[in-house]
Amino acid sequence: MAKPKKQPRPKAITPKGFRDYFGQEVTQRTEMLRAIADVYHRYGFDALESSAVETVEALGKFLPDVDRPNEGVFAWQEVDENDKGDWMALRYDLTAPLARVYAQHRNDLPTPYRRYAMGPVWRNEKPGPGRYRQFYQCDADTVGTASMAADAEICAMLSDTLETVGIPRGDYLVRVNNRKVLNGVLEAMGLGDDVAARDNVLRTIDKFDKVGEAGVRELLTKGRLDASGAFIDGVGLSDDQAEPVIAFLTSKATDTAGTLANLQAAVGDSKIGADGIAELEQIGALLAAGDYGADRIEIDPSVVRGLGYYTGPVYEAELTFEIFDEKGRKRQFGSVAGGGRYDDLVKRFTGQEVPATGISIGVDRLLAALREKGRISAQATGPVVVTVMDRDRMADYQAMVAELRNAGIRAEVYLGNPKNFGNQLKYADKRNSPIAVIEGGDEKAGGIVQIKDLILGAKIAESATLEEWKERPSQFEVPRGDLVAKVREILDSQD
């Protein structure tokens, strides 16, 4: 009789395109999101935590391919007794769920409805370096008003948010454009209702930041050679047809009035283009009234990403400070947030147009920026570790920890095998603990404790002479009743 095959052990590997987040990263993200939430709350926005799972029908046109529900999202079918059922999917952003929530609960929600949401989203896309299938988003949206004051407020709130989390003024810029202005440019080009030609033009405009004015002109007309020497076919427009696009993309002037005048020339007689310019003018005036100058927020027609998605104003937060890439070359950090007005989102559910505008912050990119600026410590501080010298006196050590915790100090008792004291200190080092507390039998009898400053001790060990070692002790003997006060004093000195 053949022996039954052993069940192979599962491989301890993270699924492709996913990653694990450990204590320090989770803590840093939580603290940053808390700071962002405080700004949003100050602006009057309410928190919303929607379901992580939506029906594919609710996600609707935002799927990459509606005929293949599992393409672009993680989807599955709920099977009933007739082997039929709804397709369900993990949410791939926080905006589509907002549309469903507002349509479902609109009679119970205030209008306008101002909400913010933070959480993970999932996309079934090909992973790559720095590109994961699960990542965090942080959104704020106002639903139910067409007023440009809502758009101006979103921009101001984004500016305040960046400064609150640690991006100083001068290291970022919130740039504002308008989809209606681009629609006016498309009208001025004489493309009419040629959807294919309009889409080709939009895709070409989206490459402006990569290929520049000359590259866009070539791609709109006869085509161009890319960096590899391959020829890319152009859209096939005439030079005259391409000119409004170039005028649109290069219309930024030294001040807002000049930029708006240049945009007016680019859209010609287009009414929708003029409407878009008027909206930008309103946003600019409202921001100026709130003392948000061009050093923080500016009208910039070169903001073209996502224009196909939005119906009015669009905005992007760009970090302007320089970093070094993996090849040692200088470059700007780039965009960490984007958003705009999307007035057609809720209409899918209600049949009625519901104006909405909002912003989404790339959480991981903003965290990376804060690390670049030194606003987040490269290594998180661990807890104070109370060592165990006598396992029969565990209650004494737990009492110490309770006192420290009640004083608001992060602390823990060593719960491993206390036999080797050196291993306890190694554990504290691995935890990046700032302090170790020691109370053996002699200390207990004398009513004292030893408090070891692990941070200072490490610094002394690196470079101190014997004399400096004696002058700058890193271990202190204090009365047991002074435990909390001395730990607090050392922690304050380490900040």
C-alpha positions in Angstrom: 0.0 0.0 0.0 1.5 3.3 -1.1 2.2 5.8 1.6 -0.1 8.9 1.4 1.7 11.9 0.1 2.5 14.5 2.6 0.8 17.8 2.1 3.4 20.3 1.0 4.0 23.2 3.3 2.7 26.5 2.1 5.4 28.9 1.0 5.9 31.9 3.3 5.9 34.5 0.6 3.9 37.7 0.0 1.6 37.5 -3.0 2.9 39.2 -6.1 2.2 42.9 -6.1 1.6 43.1 -2.4 3.8 43.9 0.6 3.8 43.8 4.4 3.9 46.9 6.5 5.7 46.7 9.9 5.4 48.8 13.1 7.4 51.8 12.1 5.7 52.3 8.7 2.3 51.7 10.1 2.9 54.2 12.9 4.3 56.8 10.5 1.3 56.5 8.2 -1.2 56.6 11.1 0.4 59.7 12.5 0.4 61.5 9.1 -3.2 60.5 8.4 -4.2 61.8 11.8 -2.7 65.1 11.0 -4.4 65.2 7.6 -7.7 64.3 9.2 -7.3 67.2 11.7 -7.1 69.6 8.8 -10.0 68.1 7.0 -12.1 68.1 10.2 -11.2 71.8 10.8 -12.6 72.6 7.3 -15.9 71.0 8.3 -15.5 67.6 6.5 -17.0 64.5 8.0 -15.3 61.1 8.0 -16.8 58.3 5.9 -15.7 54.7 6.0 -17.4 52.9 3.1 -17.4 49.2 2.3 -14.2 47.7 0.9 -16.3 45.7 -1.5 -18.6 47.1 -4.1 -20.7 45.5 -6.8 -19.1 45.6 -10.2 -22.3 47.3 -11.4 -21.7 50.1 -8.9 -18.1 50.6 -10.1 -19.5 50.8 -13.6 -17.6 52.7 -16.2 -14.6 53.2 -14.0 -13.6 49.6 -14.7 -10.9 49.2 -17.3 -13.1 46.6 -19.1 -16.8 46.2 -18.1 -17.1 42.9 -20.2 -14.3 41.4 -18.1 -15.1 42.2 -14.5 -11.9 40.7 -13.1 -9.7 42.9 -15.4 -8.2 45.7 -13.5 -10.0 44.9 -10.2 -10.1 41.9 -7.9 -13.6 40.5 -8.6 -15.6 37.4 -8.0 -19.2 36.3 -8.6 -21.6 35.6 -5.8 -23.2 32.3 -6.8 -26.8 31.5 -5.7 -28.8 28.3 -6.1 -29.2 28.9 -9.8 -25.4 29.4 -10.3 -26.0 33.1 -10.9 -25.3 36.1 -8.8 -23.8 39.6 -8.6 -20.2 40.3 -9.5 -18.4 41.8 -6.5 -15.0 43.6 -6.4 -12.6 45.2 -4.0 -12.8 48.9 -4.4 -10.1 50.3 -6.6 -10.5 53.9 -5.4 -12.5 55.9 -2.8 -14.4 58.0 -5.3 -16.6 55.4 -6.9 -17.8 54.2 -3.5 -18.6 57.8 -2.6 -21.0 58.1 -5.6 -22.8 55.0 -4.5 -23.0 56.1 -0.9 -24.4 59.5 -1.8 -26.9 58.1 -4.3 -28.1 55.5 -1.7 -28.3 57.9 1.3 -28.8 61.3 -0.3 -32.2 61.8 1.5 -30.4 61.5 4.9 -27.3 63.4 4.0 -26.9 67.2 4.1 -26.4 69.0 0.8 -23.7 69.8 0.1 -22.2 66.7 1.6 -18.5 67.1 2.7 -16.7 63.9 3.4 -13.1 62.6 3.8 -12.1 59.0 3.5 -8.8 57.1 4.1 -8.0 53.5 3.5 -6.6 50.8 1.3 -7.6 50.3 -2.3 -6.8 47.3 -4.6 -6.0 47.2 -8.3 -5.5 44.1 -10.3 -2.7 45.5 -12.5 0.8 44.4 -13.4 3.0 45.2 -10.4 6.4 46.9 -10.8 9.1 48.7 -8.8 7.2 50.9 -6.3 3.9 49.9 -7.9 1.7 47.7 -5.7 -1.7 46.2 -6.1 -2.7 47.4 -2.6 -2.0 51.0 -1.5 -3.5 53.7 0.6 -5.5 56.7 -0.6 -6.7 59.8 1.4 -9.6 61.7 -0.2 -11.7 64.7 0.5 -14.8 65.6 -1.6 -17.7 68.0 -1.6 -20.9 66.6 -3.3 -23.9 68.7 -4.3 -22.7 72.1 -5.2 -21.5 73.7 -8.4 -20.0 76.7 -6.7 -16.4 77.4 -7.5 -16.0 78.2 -3.8 -15.9 74.4 -3.2 -13.0 74.0 -5.7 -11.1 76.9 -4.2 -11.7 75.5 -0.7 -10.3 72.1 -1.8 -7.2 73.8 -3.1 -6.7 75.8 0.1 -7.2 72.7 2.2 -4.7 70.8 0.2 -2.2 73.6 0.7 -2.8 73.7 4.4 -2.5 69.9 4.6 0.9 69.8 3.0 2.2 72.5 5.4 0.7 70.8 8.4 2.3 67.4 7.7 5.7 69.0 7.2 6.1 70.2 3.6 7.2 73.9 4.0 6.0 76.7 1.8 8.3 77.0 -1.1 8.7 73.2 -1.4 5.3 72.6 -3.0 2.8 74.2 -5.4 -0.9 73.4 -6.0 -1.5 74.0 -9.7 -5.0 74.5 -11.1 -6.4 74.1 -14.6 -9.9 73.5 -16.1 -11.2 70.8 -18.4 -13.7 73.2 -20.0 -10.8 75.3 -21.2 -9.4 72.3 -23.0 -12.8 71.5 -24.5 -12.8 75.1 -25.8 -9.4 74.4 -27.4 -10.8 71.3 -29.0 -13.7 73.3 -30.4 -11.2 75.9 -31.7 -9.4 73.1 -33.5 -12.5 72.3 -35.5 -12.7 68.6 -34.4 -16.4 68.8 -33.8 -17.8 65.5 -32.6 -14.9 63.3 -33.8 -14.5 61.3 -30.6 -11.5 59.4 -31.9 -9.6 62.5 -32.9 -10.4 64.2 -29.6 -9.2 61.2 -27.7 -6.0 61.2 -29.7 -5.4 64.8 -29.0 -6.1 64.3 -25.2 -3.6 61.4 -25.1 -1.0 63.6 -26.9 -1.6 66.5 -24.5 -1.0 64.2 -21.6 2.6 63.7 -22.8 3.4 67.4 -22.6 5.5 67.0 -19.4 7.6 64.3 -21.0 8.1 65.5 -24.6 7.6 69.3 -24.2 6.1 71.8 -26.7 8.1 70.6 -29.8 7.3 66.9 -29.0 3.5 67.6 -28.7 3.5 69.6 -31.9 5.2 66.7 -33.8 2.8 64.1 -32.2 -0.2 66.2 -33.2 0.9 66.5 -36.8 3.4 64.3 -38.7 4.8 62.2 -35.8 8.2 62.0 -34.1 11.2 59.9 -33.4 11.3 58.8 -29.7 14.5 58.4 -27.6 15.0 54.9 -28.8 14.9 55.9 -32.5 11.5 54.4 -33.1 9.0 56.5 -35.1 5.7 57.3 -33.4 2.8 58.2 -35.8 1.3 61.6 -35.3 -2.4 62.4 -35.0 -2.3 63.9 -38.5 -3.6 67.4 -37.7 -2.5 70.4 -39.7 -0.2 73.0 -38.2 -3.1 75.4 -37.9 -5.2 72.8 -36.1 -2.4 72.0 -33.7 -1.8 75.7 -32.8 -4.6 76.1 -30.3 -3.3 73.1 -28.3 0.2 74.6 -28.2 -1.2 78.0 -27.2 -3.2 76.3 -24.4 -0.2 74.4 -23.1 2.2 77.4 -23.2 -0.2 80.1 -22.0 1.2 80.4 -18.4 2.3 84.0 -17.8 4.0 85.8 -15.0 0.6 86.5 -13.3 -2.9 85.1 -13.2 -4.4 87.9 -15.3 -1.8 87.3 -18.1 -2.4 83.5 -18.0 -6.2 84.0 -18.3 -5.7 86.4 -21.2 -3.5 83.9 -23.0 -6.1 81.1 -22.4 -8.8 83.4 -23.9 -6.8 83.7 -27.1 -6.4 79.9 -27.2 -10.1 79.1 -27.0 -11.2 81.8 -29.4 -15.0 82.1 -29.6 -15.7 78.9 -27.8 -18.4 79.4 -25.1 -17.4 76.4 -23.0 -13.8 77.6 -23.1 -14.9 81.0 -21.9 -16.9 79.4 -19.1 -13.8 77.5 -18.0 -11.7 80.6 -18.0 -14.4 82.4 -15.9 -14.3 79.5 -13.4 -10.6 79.8 -13.1 -11.0 83.5 -12.6 -13.4 82.9 -9.7 -11.1 80.4 -8.1 -8.2 82.8 -8.3 -10.2 85.6 -6.7 -11.5 83.4 -3.9 -8.0 82.1 -3.1 -6.5 85.6 -3.2 -9.2 86.6 -0.6 -8.0 83.9 1.7 -4.4 85.0 1.3 -3.4 82.0 -0.8 -0.9 83.6 -3.2 0.9 82.3 -6.2 3.7 80.9 -4.0 1.2 78.3 -2.8 -1.5 77.9 -5.5 -1.4 79.1 -9.1 -3.3 78.8 -12.3 -1.2 76.6 -14.6 -2.6 75.3 -18.0 0.2 72.7 -18.2 -1.7 70.5 -15.6 -3.2 68.0 -18.0 -3.2 64.7 -16.2 -6.6 63.2 -15.8 -8.3 65.8 -17.9 -10.3 63.1 -19.6 -11.9 62.1 -16.3 -12.9 65.6 -15.0 -15.6 68.0 -16.1 -14.3 71.3 -14.8 -11.4 72.5 -12.6 -8.5 70.1 -12.0 -5.7 70.5 -9.5 -2.4 68.8 -8.8 0.0 69.2 -5.8 3.6 69.1 -6.9 6.6 69.0 -4.6 9.2 71.2 -6.1 12.3 70.3 -4.1 15.0 68.2 -5.7 16.0 64.6 -4.9 18.5 62.2 -6.4 17.1 59.2 -8.4 18.5 55.7 -8.3 21.2 56.7 -10.9 22.3 59.8 -8.9 20.6 62.3 -11.1 18.8 65.3 -9.7 15.1 65.6 -10.3 12.1 67.1 -8.7 10.1 64.9 -6.4 6.9 65.5 -8.4 3.2 65.0 -7.8 1.7 63.7 -4.5 -2.0 64.6 -5.0 -4.5 65.3 -7.7 -8.2 66.0 -8.1 -10.9 68.0 -9.7 -14.6 68.5 -10.5 -16.5 65.4 -11.7 -20.2 66.3 -12.2 -21.3 63.1 -13.9 -20.4 60.5 -11.2 -23.6 60.3 -9.2 -25.8 60.7 -12.3 -25.2 57.0 -13.1 -27.3 56.1 -10.1 -29.9 58.9 -9.9 -30.3 60.0 -13.6 -29.8 63.5 -12.3 -26.5 65.5 -12.5 -25.0 66.0 -9.1 -22.0 68.3 -9.0 -19.0 67.1 -7.1 -15.3 68.0 -6.6 -12.5 66.5 -4.6 -8.9 65.6 -4.1 -6.9 62.4 -3.5 -3.5 62.3 -1.8 -1.0 59.5 -2.6 -0.3 58.4 0.9 2.9 56.4 0.2 4.4 59.2 -2.0 3.7 61.8 0.6 5.3 59.6 3.3 8.3 59.2 1.0 8.5 63.0 0.6 8.4 63.6 4.4 11.3 61.1 4.8 13.3 63.0 2.1 12.7 66.2 4.0 13.7 64.6 7.3 10.3 65.2 8.8 9.9 61.6 9.7 12.5 59.7 11.7 14.4 57.0 9.8 13.9 54.7 12.7 11.0 54.8 15.2 11.7 54.8 18.9 10.7 51.7 20.7 9.3 51.3 24.2 11.1 51.6 27.5 12.0 48.0 28.5 11.8 46.9 32.1 14.2 44.0 32.5 13.6 40.9 34.6 16.3 40.0 37.1 14.1 37.7 39.2 11.3 35.9 37.5 9.6 35.4 40.9 9.2 39.2 41.2 7.3 39.6 37.9 4.5 41.5 39.8 7.1 44.2 40.8 8.1 44.7 37.2 4.5 44.8 36.0 3.9 47.5 38.6 6.8 49.6 37.2 5.4 49.2 33.7 1.9 50.2 34.8 3.3 53.4 36.4 5.1 54.3 33.2 2.1 53.6 31.0 -0.2 55.6 33.3 2.2 58.5 32.9 1.8 58.2 29.1 5.2 56.5 28.5 5.3 53.6 26.2 6.8 50.6 28.1 6.9 46.9 28.3 8.3 44.1 30.5 10.7 41.7 28.9 8.7 38.5 28.5 11.5 36.2 27.0 13.7 33.9 29.0 15.3 36.2 31.6 18.2 33.8 32.4 20.7 35.7 30.2 20.7 39.4 31.0 22.7 40.3 27.9 20.0 38.9 25.7 17.5 41.3 27.4 19.7 44.3 26.4 20.1 42.9 22.9 16.3 42.7 22.7 16.1 46.3 23.8 18.6 47.3 21.1 16.6 45.4 18.5 13.4 47.2 19.6 15.3 50.5 19.4 14.3 51.1 23.0 15.5 54.4 24.5 15.8 53.2 28.1 16.2 49.9 30.0 15.1 49.7 33.7 17.0 47.3 36.0 16.0 46.2 39.5 17.8 43.2 40.9 17.7 41.9 44.5 20.2 44.4 45.8 18.3 47.3 44.2 15.0 46.0 45.6 16.5 45.9 49.1 17.9 49.4 48.8 14.7 50.9 47.4 16.4 52.0 44.2 16.3 51.2 40.4 19.0 51.4 37.7 18.0 53.4 34.6 20.1 52.9 31.5 20.0 55.5 28.8 20.5 53.3 25.8 20.6 56.1 23.2 23.3 58.0 25.0 25.1 54.8 25.8 25.3 53.9 22.1 26.6 57.3 21.2 29.3 57.2 24.0 30.3 53.7 22.9 30.9 54.9 19.3 33.5 57.6 20.0 34.0 58.5 23.7 37.3 58.3 25.5 37.5 56.7 28.9 37.4 60.2 30.5 34.3 61.1 28.6 32.8 57.8 29.5 33.2 58.7 33.2 32.0 62.2 32.8 28.9 61.3 30.8 27.4 58.2 32.5 24.6 56.5 30.7 23.3 54.6 33.7 21.6 56.3 36.6 20.7 55.0 40.1 17.6 56.7 41.5 15.1 56.0 44.3 12.3 53.7 43.2 9.8 56.5 43.7 11.6 58.7 41.2 11.3 56.1 38.4 8.8 57.9 36.3 10.3 61.3 36.7 13.8 60.1 35.8 12.6 58.2 32.7 10.6 61.3 31.6 13.7 63.5 32.1 15.9 61.1 29.9 13.3 60.9 27.2 13.0 64.6 27.1 16.7 65.0 26.7 16.7 62.5 23.8 14.2 64.5 21.7 
